[in-house]
């Protein structure tokens, strides 16, 4: 995989998240997709990811997802990014800045590890 392919997949993923297009967002992950955040397992499988994203959409409105850097090594993609969300109850906005490494197989994310900075 080259950088352009990885960047296109990540852009489709962020666009789906911003549009609250859950079907497209989930379709970019494998059935056994896992997420680790700061060394702890956060999600095991696409079904669990769906539940988590639905919960989050109920509480937060996605505002932005910006990729600052993307690098590719074989099937692995490394990315530095920032997401901004807004509370649906009081309009408070905050951002999460992170770096991630993940693996793309057959056009889908297979796993994803996030290393997050404290929420700003």
BELBELCOR-V636863 format. One record per run of one state. SS is the DSSP state (A for helix, B for strand, O for the rest). FROM is the first residue (numbers start at 1). TO is the last residue. Records with the same first field share a line. If there is no record, write none. Layout:
BEGIN
SS = FROM-TO  FROM-TO
END
This chain:
BEGIN
O = 1-2  19-21  28-28  38-39  45-45  74-75  88-92  106-107  117-120
A = 3-18  22-27  46-59
B = 29-37  40-44  60-73  76-87  93-105  108-116
END
